[in-house]
Amino acid sequence: MKKTLIILPAYNVEKEIYNLLSNMQNYRENVIIVDDGSTDNTFQIIDSLNYNAVSYTHLTLPTTSRV
């Protein structure tokens, strides 16, 4: 039997994520959500719905310019 894995990126989507994930409850075990460092309540909403979630923040270091 084949399985499908859904990887869903999320960034500051607290207004939309609850409705989306509520409609995907039957697939919860096959969904991984990557929260890309949201500054709103996106990760908390995902967590409250018991989805597999990862919070990831990519740090960008300042670059130096060369002349």
Helices and strands as residue ranges (DSSP letters): E 6-10, H 14-22, G 25-30, E 31-35, H 42-48, E 52-55
